[in-house]
Structures are given as structure tokens and as C-alpha cells.
């Protein structure tokens, strides 16, 4: 069974490589679409963008499915450790909720005028604050690891 899954993933990987190479050849090899004066865009820009969206979606979906399958398998073997493995996910959800609550919904003046969509302003602040907090935690964890406090 492992050999079959290896062969399937092997062929899928090479099929994806072929599709990527074809789209890149179309993007770089085919002419330009002169839309407005001197602003040129390659003919297959949309195709390249859609391919990236599809590949990102496949990567996220396969990561989520793999995580769920791994959790279900761990739940059968050792339920206590499987439930304990969810602590990181719960902490991440808490961080996201807290940083969303901290986010400002004040209007922002841009070159195109005033932007006042309160939801997206709060989401933007949430992503920024979450990134800052998680980067700080990563740096702190790295420094603690370098000190050797938790080594046995």
C-alpha cells in the first residue's frame, strides 16, 4: 500500500511540474497584451495567477486533510495525547480573537481617498498584531532554547 501511495504522489508531482512549466512557458514565451498605451501585460498573466490560486488551495486543503487524518489516527492510539495536541490550535484561536478585539476600526486616508470598511480595517490590524505577537514568541522560544534550560 505504501508503494502505491508513493507512486501516485510521484506521478502527481511530475504532472504538477509539467503544468507549471507549460504555464510559465506560455507566460514568458507568448506576446504581450497592450491594454493602455505603454502598460503591457503578458497574455497569460491571468492563467498564471489562477494556477497559483489553485496550487495554494490544494496545498491548504491537503494540509488540513492530513492534519485531520493524523489527529484521528492519534485519537485511536492515545486519546489523551491527541487532545493535548490541540492546545496549540486553541492558543492560536485565542491569539486571533484577542488581536481582532484589539484592532482599530478608525478610517484610513489613502491616495485614493478615505477607506472606512470597519471589518477589513480590524482584520488588517488582527493580522499585524498576530504576526508581531507570534514573531515575539518565536524569538523568545529560540532564545530560551539557546540557553539550554529545557535540555535533559
N, C-alpha and C positions, 0 to 999 in steps of 0.2 A: 504494500500500500504506500509506503514512504517513497518507493521508487516511482510510482505512478504520479504522486503529487509533485515530485521533483521534476519529472518530465513535463508535466502540464505547466508548472511555473516557468520552466526553462523555455518552452515554446511561446508562452505568453510574453515573456521578457523580450525575446527576439522579435515577435510581432509588433510590440510597442516600439522597439528600436527602429523597425522598418517604417512604421507610421510616422514617427518623429523625424526620421531622415527625409522622408518624402515631403512632409510639410515644410521642413526647413529648406529643402531644395526648391520648392515652389516659392517660398517667401523670398529667398535670396536670388533665385535664378530667373524668375519671371519679371516682367517690366513693372513700371510704376503707374499708379493711377493719379493723374494730375487733376486734383479736385479744384483747388483755388489757386490760380497763379503759380507761385513758386513753391507752394506747400505740397510736397509729394509724399505719397504713402505707397509702400509695396502693395501689389494687387492682393496678396493672400494674407494680409495683416489680420483680418477677421478670423480666418481659418486657424492661424497660429494662436490667437487669443482663445478661441473656443477649444482648441486642443489642450491648452494649459488649464482651462477650467475643468475639462473632462478629466485630465490626469490628476488634478488636485482633488476633485470629487472622489475619484477611485481610490486615491491614497487615504483620504479621510475615512471613507466607508470601510475600506479593508482594515484600517487600524481599529476602528470601532468594533467591527465584527470579530476581529482577532482578540481584542480585549474582553469582549463579552464571552467568547468561547473559552478563553483562558480562565476567566472568573468562574464559569460554570464547572469547568473541569476541576479547579481548585476547591470549589464548594463541595463537590462529591468526595474529594480526598480528605480535606481538612477544613470543615466549615468555619472554625474559629479563626484560622489564619486568612481565609478568604474574605471574611467580613472585616478583619483588621486591615486588609489591603485596600479597603475603600476609604480609609482615613484621609489619604492624600487627596482623593477626589472631593470629599466633603469639605476639607480645608480650602481647596481651590474655589468651590462654590461659595463658601463664606467670604473669601477674599473678594470675589467678584461682586457679591451683593453689597459688601461694605463699601467698596470703591465706587460702585454705582450710586450709592446713597451720598457719598462724599462729592460726587461730580456736580459741577456748576451748570445751570441752565441759562446763564446770562447770555444775551445776544452778543455776537461777534461781528465786527466790521471787517469785511474783506474788500479786495479790489473790485469785486462785482456787486457790492452793496452790503446790506446787513443780513446776517444769517441768524435766524431765530427759531429753528426747529429744536425744541427743548429735548426731545428724545435723543436725537443724534449728538447733540452737544454733551449730554450726560454720558452717552455710550463712549464718545471720544475721550472724555475725562476718565471714564472707568478703565479703558484700555491703557491709557498713560499711567494712571496710578497703580494699576495692577502690574504693569511692566516694571515700574520703579520698585514696588514692594518685592516682587519676585526676584528681581535682579539683586536687591539688597540681601534677601535671604540666601541666594546662591553665593554671593561673595562672602557672607558671614559663615556659611557652611563650609566653603572652601578654606577660609582662614582657620576655622576650628579643626578641620581635617588635617591641615598642615601642622598644627601644633601637636597632633598625636594624642589628644586627650582620650579618644574613644578606641584606641588600638589595644588589642589584648596581647 
